[in-house]
Amino acid sequence: MHKIVPFTLGLFLLIVSGTTAVPETGLAYSTSCNTITGEWAWFTGGTVTIYPDRTLEHSLGNSGTWRCVDPNRGIFTLRWVGGGYIDRLTLSEDGRVLAGTNQFGVRVTAKRLN
């Protein structure tokens, strides 16, 4: 009487498996937003530590919060208290590089430390 639509079944399987593929690029990201946590060598110098509790801290004195915008595409927003900067960053497929811009169009990059 009821038919299972293949798309619905496929979507269910993606959710259950914990991984979502982006067909256009072939990239796959974990659906966990915590893939961004850890220590990063920041483009302005120093180290930025991103914590699982959605806070972040720069070794040179700034701090803020972060938000997972799209875990399927590895997109995150970082909001800094000092200076009011808002960085929109994308995590590379291998999880080692963050890259994007802030609200002023300034290029922001970071490399994961170990």
N, C-alpha and C positions, 0 to 999 in steps of 0.2 A: 504494500500500500504506500509506504513512504520510501522515497529514493534518497540515497546518500549522494550528494553532489560531490564529485571528485575534488573540486577546489576546497570544499569544507574539510574533507578528510585530509587533504594535503596540508592545509593550514593547521589542523589539529596535530598532525604528526610533527610539523615544524616546532610547534609550541612545546610538545612533549619532549622532543629530542634536545631542546635547549640551544639549538643553533639555527640561525636564519641565514640563508644565502641571498646575496644580492645578484640576480641573474645578469644585469647589464655589465657588471665588472668582474664577476666570478669571485668576489670577496666574500668571506664568511666571518662573522663576528659572534662571540658569545653573547647571549642575551643578558648576561650579568653586567650591570653597570660598573661593577668594581674592577673592571679590566684597567681602569685608569689609575688605580691606587698604586702608591709607591713613591720612589724618589726620582726626580727629574733634574737634569742639568738645564737651567733656564737660559734663554737667549740674552737676557740682560746681565747674566752672571749669577753666581750662587746656585743654591739647590732649592727646589720646591718639593715639599712633601705633601702628597695628596692622600688623605685618610679615608677609610671606609665610612666614617660618620658624616661625610659630605663637607668636611672642613679641609682647608689647605693652609700651608704655612711656607713662607719664603725665608730662607736663612738670612737674608739681608734686612728683615724686619717687617714685611707686609704679611697679611693674612686675608682669609676670605672663605668663601663657600663655593661648592661646585654642584652642578646639576647634570644629570644624564638626559640629553635631549632626544637622542635616537640611538639606542644600543645596537640596533640592527645595522646601522651605518657607522657606528663608532663616533658619534658627535656629542660633544660636551660643552657646557658653558661654565666659565670660571668668573666669579665676581670678587673683585679685590676691594678691601676696605680702604686702604691708602690709595688715593688717586681716583677711586671710583671706576676703575677699568673693568670692562666686561669683555672677556676673551671667548670667542667661539672657535673651538678646536676639533679637529678630526684625528682620531687615533689611527696610525698606519696598520695595515693588515697584520704585520708581524708584532704589533704591540710595542714597538721600540721608539716611535717618533710621534710627537704631537705637533700639529701645524694648523695655522689658521690666521685670523686677524682679530684685532679688538674693534671697539665701536668707532674708532677713528680711522680704521683702515690700515693700521700699522701691523706688519707681519709679526706673528708670534710663533716661536718654535721651541721645542724642548726635546731632549734625548733621554730615554730611560737610563738610569744608573743601575747596573746589575739587576 
